[in-house]
Amino acid sequence: MSNDMLTLEEVCALLDKTPSTIKRYARENLLSSVQENNQLLFPAEEVHRYLEFSKKLGR
C-alpha cells in the first residue's frame, strides 16, 4: 500500500469537483482524509479507487 497523499487541489482536479464537494465527501467519509499542518490530505490510492468506481457508475 502506498503512502502517497494528495492535496485538496489535486483531488479536485482528478475528480473534477469543487473544493466544497471534496470537503463534504471527507466529512461524510466517502473519502478518507487527514488534517496535517492545516492542510487536508487524501490517500492517493483511495482517490484513484473512488475515481474508477465513479466511472463505472457513469458519474
PyMOL CGO cylinders between C-alpha atoms (Angstrom):
from pymol import cmd
from pymol.cgo import CYLINDER

trace = [
    CYLINDER, 0.00, 0.00, 0.00, 1.32, 3.39, -0.97, 0.3, 1, 1, 1, 1, 1, 1,
    CYLINDER, 1.32, 3.39, -0.97, 1.67, 6.30, 1.45, 0.3, 1, 1, 1, 1, 1, 1,
    CYLINDER, 1.67, 6.30, 1.45, 1.26, 8.91, -1.29, 0.3, 1, 1, 1, 1, 1, 1,
    CYLINDER, 1.26, 8.91, -1.29, -1.05, 11.70, -0.26, 0.3, 1, 1, 1, 1, 1, 1,
    CYLINDER, -1.05, 11.70, -0.26, -2.87, 14.19, -2.46, 0.3, 1, 1, 1, 1, 1, 1,
    CYLINDER, -2.87, 14.19, -2.46, -3.81, 17.76, -1.62, 0.3, 1, 1, 1, 1, 1, 1,
    CYLINDER, -3.81, 17.76, -1.62, -7.34, 19.08, -1.83, 0.3, 1, 1, 1, 1, 1, 1,
    CYLINDER, -7.34, 19.08, -1.83, -6.49, 20.87, -5.07, 0.3, 1, 1, 1, 1, 1, 1,
    CYLINDER, -6.49, 20.87, -5.07, -5.09, 17.68, -6.64, 0.3, 1, 1, 1, 1, 1, 1,
    CYLINDER, -5.09, 17.68, -6.64, -8.19, 15.70, -5.67, 0.3, 1, 1, 1, 1, 1, 1,
    CYLINDER, -8.19, 15.70, -5.67, -10.46, 18.41, -7.08, 0.3, 1, 1, 1, 1, 1, 1,
    CYLINDER, -10.46, 18.41, -7.08, -8.60, 18.24, -10.40, 0.3, 1, 1, 1, 1, 1, 1,
    CYLINDER, -8.60, 18.24, -10.40, -8.66, 14.43, -10.54, 0.3, 1, 1, 1, 1, 1, 1,
    CYLINDER, -8.66, 14.43, -10.54, -12.33, 14.09, -9.69, 0.3, 1, 1, 1, 1, 1, 1,
    CYLINDER, -12.33, 14.09, -9.69, -13.45, 17.30, -11.43, 0.3, 1, 1, 1, 1, 1, 1,
    CYLINDER, -13.45, 17.30, -11.43, -15.24, 18.50, -8.30, 0.3, 1, 1, 1, 1, 1, 1,
    CYLINDER, -15.24, 18.50, -8.30, -15.19, 21.73, -6.31, 0.3, 1, 1, 1, 1, 1, 1,
    CYLINDER, -15.19, 21.73, -6.31, -13.28, 22.03, -3.03, 0.3, 1, 1, 1, 1, 1, 1,
    CYLINDER, -13.28, 22.03, -3.03, -16.55, 22.26, -1.09, 0.3, 1, 1, 1, 1, 1, 1,
    CYLINDER, -16.55, 22.26, -1.09, -17.73, 18.97, -2.63, 0.3, 1, 1, 1, 1, 1, 1,
    CYLINDER, -17.73, 18.97, -2.63, -14.48, 17.18, -1.78, 0.3, 1, 1, 1, 1, 1, 1,
    CYLINDER, -14.48, 17.18, -1.78, -14.61, 18.53, 1.79, 0.3, 1, 1, 1, 1, 1, 1,
    CYLINDER, -14.61, 18.53, 1.79, -18.18, 17.22, 2.06, 0.3, 1, 1, 1, 1, 1, 1,
    CYLINDER, -18.18, 17.22, 2.06, -17.03, 13.82, 0.81, 0.3, 1, 1, 1, 1, 1, 1,
    CYLINDER, -17.03, 13.82, 0.81, -14.39, 13.85, 3.56, 0.3, 1, 1, 1, 1, 1, 1,
    CYLINDER, -14.39, 13.85, 3.56, -16.94, 14.87, 6.23, 0.3, 1, 1, 1, 1, 1, 1,
    CYLINDER, -16.94, 14.87, 6.23, -19.33, 12.14, 5.10, 0.3, 1, 1, 1, 1, 1, 1,
    CYLINDER, -19.33, 12.14, 5.10, -16.47, 9.58, 5.00, 0.3, 1, 1, 1, 1, 1, 1,
    CYLINDER, -16.47, 9.58, 5.00, -16.85, 8.99, 1.27, 0.3, 1, 1, 1, 1, 1, 1,
    CYLINDER, -16.85, 8.99, 1.27, -13.13, 9.76, 1.05, 0.3, 1, 1, 1, 1, 1, 1,
    CYLINDER, -13.13, 9.76, 1.05, -10.61, 9.28, 3.85, 0.3, 1, 1, 1, 1, 1, 1,
    CYLINDER, -10.61, 9.28, 3.85, -8.62, 12.35, 4.77, 0.3, 1, 1, 1, 1, 1, 1,
    CYLINDER, -8.62, 12.35, 4.77, -6.19, 13.65, 7.35, 0.3, 1, 1, 1, 1, 1, 1,
    CYLINDER, -6.19, 13.65, 7.35, -5.55, 17.17, 8.53, 0.3, 1, 1, 1, 1, 1, 1,
    CYLINDER, -5.55, 17.17, 8.53, -1.82, 17.94, 8.51, 0.3, 1, 1, 1, 1, 1, 1,
    CYLINDER, -1.82, 17.94, 8.51, -0.29, 21.37, 9.04, 0.3, 1, 1, 1, 1, 1, 1,
    CYLINDER, -0.29, 21.37, 9.04, -3.66, 23.00, 8.41, 0.3, 1, 1, 1, 1, 1, 1,
    CYLINDER, -3.66, 23.00, 8.41, -3.97, 21.17, 5.07, 0.3, 1, 1, 1, 1, 1, 1,
    CYLINDER, -3.97, 21.17, 5.07, -6.43, 18.45, 4.10, 0.3, 1, 1, 1, 1, 1, 1,
    CYLINDER, -6.43, 18.45, 4.10, -4.70, 15.42, 2.57, 0.3, 1, 1, 1, 1, 1, 1,
    CYLINDER, -4.70, 15.42, 2.57, -6.18, 12.34, 0.90, 0.3, 1, 1, 1, 1, 1, 1,
    CYLINDER, -6.18, 12.34, 0.90, -4.63, 8.89, 0.28, 0.3, 1, 1, 1, 1, 1, 1,
    CYLINDER, -4.63, 8.89, 0.28, -3.86, 8.73, -3.46, 0.3, 1, 1, 1, 1, 1, 1,
    CYLINDER, -3.86, 8.73, -3.46, -4.78, 5.05, -3.69, 0.3, 1, 1, 1, 1, 1, 1,
    CYLINDER, -4.78, 5.05, -3.69, -8.25, 5.68, -2.28, 0.3, 1, 1, 1, 1, 1, 1,
    CYLINDER, -8.25, 5.68, -2.28, -8.87, 8.68, -4.53, 0.3, 1, 1, 1, 1, 1, 1,
    CYLINDER, -8.87, 8.68, -4.53, -7.97, 6.63, -7.61, 0.3, 1, 1, 1, 1, 1, 1,
    CYLINDER, -7.97, 6.63, -7.61, -10.22, 3.79, -6.42, 0.3, 1, 1, 1, 1, 1, 1,
    CYLINDER, -10.22, 3.79, -6.42, -13.09, 6.29, -5.96, 0.3, 1, 1, 1, 1, 1, 1,
    CYLINDER, -13.09, 6.29, -5.96, -12.43, 7.67, -9.45, 0.3, 1, 1, 1, 1, 1, 1,
    CYLINDER, -12.43, 7.67, -9.45, -12.63, 4.20, -11.03, 0.3, 1, 1, 1, 1, 1, 1,
    CYLINDER, -12.63, 4.20, -11.03, -15.81, 3.41, -9.10, 0.3, 1, 1, 1, 1, 1, 1,
    CYLINDER, -15.81, 3.41, -9.10, -17.47, 6.67, -10.17, 0.3, 1, 1, 1, 1, 1, 1,
    CYLINDER, -17.47, 6.67, -10.17, -16.53, 5.99, -13.81, 0.3, 1, 1, 1, 1, 1, 1,
    CYLINDER, -16.53, 5.99, -13.81, -18.28, 2.62, -13.59, 0.3, 1, 1, 1, 1, 1, 1,
    CYLINDER, -18.28, 2.62, -13.59, -21.38, 4.40, -12.31, 0.3, 1, 1, 1, 1, 1, 1,
    CYLINDER, -21.38, 4.40, -12.31, -21.15, 6.92, -15.14, 0.3, 1, 1, 1, 1, 1, 1,
    CYLINDER, -21.15, 6.92, -15.14, -20.68, 9.99, -12.94, 0.3, 1, 1, 1, 1, 1, 1,
]
cmd.load_cgo(trace, "trace")
